[in-house]
């Protein structure tokens, strides 16, 4: 297993578990009133995959596939929350626009570095906001939610005290924004 040091801005401490085809990231901003660390060291763990990999399912290529996957992701997060006694997350146009931008951004820069920029750019008012991101060569809503469920920081965001949320999938990348107003 290879460990790479990395400094992250504007996120709370966390660890990312990375496999060659399954990548996760999570950041949480507790509230506007609580200051964030200026730079938090984060360790990224990379576990090599076995040499003989089955052929991955091709990434979604049509707009209809991506729209359906995005709808599935929003539904899957709410089903997951309901099963754990949490209320559903209502969709919000500003949040959905911002997370759509984030899903495209992480395809070229898989990090949380621009997360708060998207929140500010879309004039999103919040008491608390969090983001989960994922990359998977065989992306499905169920696979993404399962990955997030197994990661403590992603799990914390999904079960958090939020009332708005929206997800987006672009190619092999997924992003979900959680928001409390």
C-alpha positions as CSV (number, residue, x, y, z in Angstrom):
1,X,0.0,0.0,0.0
2,X,1.4,3.4,-1.0
3,X,0.8,6.5,1.1
4,X,1.0,10.0,-0.4
5,X,1.0,13.1,1.8
6,X,-1.3,15.9,0.7
7,X,-2.4,19.3,2.1
8,X,-6.0,20.2,1.7
9,X,-7.5,23.7,2.1
10,X,-10.9,24.4,3.6
11,X,-11.7,20.8,4.8
12,X,-11.8,19.1,8.1
13,X,-9.4,16.2,8.7
14,X,-10.2,13.0,7.0
15,X,-8.7,10.1,5.0
16,X,-9.5,9.0,1.5
17,X,-9.5,5.3,0.7
18,X,-8.5,4.9,-2.9
19,X,-8.4,1.8,-5.0
20,X,-7.6,1.9,-8.7
21,X,-11.2,1.9,-9.8
22,X,-12.9,3.2,-6.7
23,X,-12.0,6.7,-5.4
24,X,-13.7,8.6,-2.5
25,X,-13.4,12.0,-1.0
26,X,-15.4,13.8,1.7
27,X,-15.2,17.2,3.2
28,X,-17.4,18.9,5.8
29,X,-17.8,22.5,6.8
30,X,-19.4,22.4,10.2
31,X,-20.9,25.9,10.1
32,X,-20.2,29.4,9.0
33,X,-19.3,30.4,12.6
34,X,-16.7,27.7,13.2
35,X,-13.3,28.4,11.7
36,X,-11.7,25.8,9.5
37,X,-8.1,24.8,9.7
38,X,-6.0,26.6,7.1
39,X,-4.3,23.5,5.9
40,X,-4.9,20.0,7.1
41,X,-2.5,17.1,6.2
42,X,-4.4,14.3,4.7
43,X,-3.0,10.8,3.8
44,X,-4.2,9.2,0.7
45,X,-4.0,5.4,0.7
46,X,-3.6,3.7,-2.6
47,X,-4.1,-0.1,-2.8
48,X,-3.0,-1.7,-6.0
49,X,-5.7,-3.8,-7.7
50,X,-5.0,-7.4,-8.7
51,X,-3.3,-7.8,-12.1
52,X,-6.1,-9.7,-13.6
53,X,-9.1,-7.3,-13.6
54,X,-12.3,-8.1,-15.2
55,X,-13.2,-5.7,-18.0
56,X,-15.0,-2.7,-16.5
57,X,-18.5,-1.7,-17.6
58,X,-18.2,1.3,-19.9
59,X,-19.0,4.6,-18.4
60,X,-22.3,6.1,-19.2
61,X,-22.1,7.9,-22.5
62,X,-25.6,9.3,-23.3
63,X,-27.2,12.2,-21.6
64,X,-30.2,10.0,-20.7
65,X,-27.9,7.5,-18.9
66,X,-26.3,10.4,-16.9
67,X,-29.7,11.9,-16.1
68,X,-31.0,8.5,-14.9
69,X,-27.9,7.9,-12.8
70,X,-28.2,11.3,-11.2
71,X,-31.9,10.6,-10.3
72,X,-30.9,7.2,-9.0
73,X,-28.2,8.7,-6.8
74,X,-30.5,11.3,-5.3
75,X,-33.1,8.5,-4.6
76,X,-30.5,6.1,-3.2
77,X,-29.2,8.6,-0.7
78,X,-32.7,9.3,0.5
79,X,-33.5,5.6,0.8
80,X,-30.3,5.1,2.7
81,X,-31.2,8.0,5.1
82,X,-34.7,6.7,5.6
83,X,-33.4,3.3,6.5
84,X,-31.4,5.0,9.3
85,X,-34.2,7.1,10.7
86,X,-33.2,10.4,8.9
87,X,-35.5,12.6,6.9
88,X,-35.2,12.9,3.1
89,X,-33.2,15.7,1.6
90,X,-35.2,18.1,-0.5
91,X,-33.8,19.1,-3.9
92,X,-32.8,22.8,-4.3
93,X,-32.1,24.4,-7.7
94,X,-29.0,26.3,-6.4
95,X,-27.5,23.2,-4.8
96,X,-28.3,21.0,-7.8
97,X,-26.6,23.6,-10.1
98,X,-23.5,23.7,-7.9
99,X,-23.2,20.0,-7.6
100,X,-23.5,19.6,-11.3
101,X,-20.6,22.0,-11.7
102,X,-18.6,20.0,-9.1
103,X,-19.2,16.7,-10.9
104,X,-17.6,18.2,-14.0
105,X,-14.8,19.8,-12.1
106,X,-13.7,16.6,-10.3
107,X,-13.4,14.9,-13.6
108,X,-10.3,17.0,-14.2
109,X,-9.3,17.8,-10.6
110,X,-10.4,15.0,-8.2
111,X,-10.3,17.0,-5.0
112,X,-12.4,19.2,-2.7
113,X,-10.3,22.2,-3.4
114,X,-13.0,24.0,-5.4
115,X,-16.0,22.9,-3.3
116,X,-16.4,26.1,-1.4
117,X,-15.8,28.1,-4.6
118,X,-18.9,26.4,-6.1
119,X,-20.9,27.2,-3.0
120,X,-19.9,30.9,-3.2
121,X,-20.2,31.0,-7.0
122,X,-23.9,29.8,-6.7
123,X,-24.7,32.2,-3.8
124,X,-25.8,29.3,-1.6
125,X,-26.8,30.4,1.9
126,X,-26.1,27.7,4.5
127,X,-25.7,26.9,8.2
128,X,-23.8,23.8,7.3
129,X,-22.7,22.2,4.1
130,X,-20.8,19.1,3.1
131,X,-19.7,17.3,0.0
132,X,-19.1,13.7,-0.9
133,X,-17.3,12.8,-4.1
134,X,-16.5,9.5,-5.8
135,X,-14.9,8.0,-8.9
136,X,-15.6,4.5,-10.1
137,X,-15.1,2.9,-13.5
138,X,-18.3,1.0,-13.1
139,X,-20.4,3.7,-11.5
140,X,-23.9,3.1,-10.3
141,X,-25.9,5.0,-7.6
142,X,-25.9,1.9,-5.4
143,X,-22.1,1.4,-5.7
144,X,-21.5,5.0,-4.8
145,X,-23.8,5.0,-1.8
146,X,-22.3,1.7,-0.7
147,X,-18.7,3.1,-0.9
148,X,-19.8,6.2,1.0
149,X,-21.5,4.1,3.7
150,X,-18.3,2.2,4.3
151,X,-16.2,5.4,4.8
152,X,-16.6,7.1,8.2
153,X,-16.5,10.6,6.8
154,X,-18.8,9.9,3.9
155,X,-21.2,8.1,6.2
156,X,-21.1,11.1,8.6
157,X,-22.1,13.4,5.8
158,X,-24.9,11.1,4.5
159,X,-26.5,10.7,8.0
160,X,-25.9,14.3,9.0
161,X,-28.4,16.9,10.1
162,X,-29.1,18.3,6.6
163,X,-32.4,19.2,5.0
164,X,-31.3,19.8,1.4
165,X,-29.2,17.7,-0.9
166,X,-28.5,17.0,-4.5
167,X,-26.2,14.7,-6.4
168,X,-24.8,14.6,-9.9
169,X,-22.9,12.0,-12.0
170,X,-20.7,12.9,-14.9
171,X,-18.9,10.0,-16.6
172,X,-17.2,8.0,-13.9
173,X,-17.5,10.8,-11.3
174,X,-20.2,11.5,-8.7
175,X,-20.6,14.4,-6.4
176,X,-23.3,15.0,-3.7
177,X,-23.8,18.2,-1.7
178,X,-25.6,18.2,1.6
179,X,-26.9,21.5,3.0
180,X,-28.6,22.8,6.1
181,X,-30.3,26.2,6.0
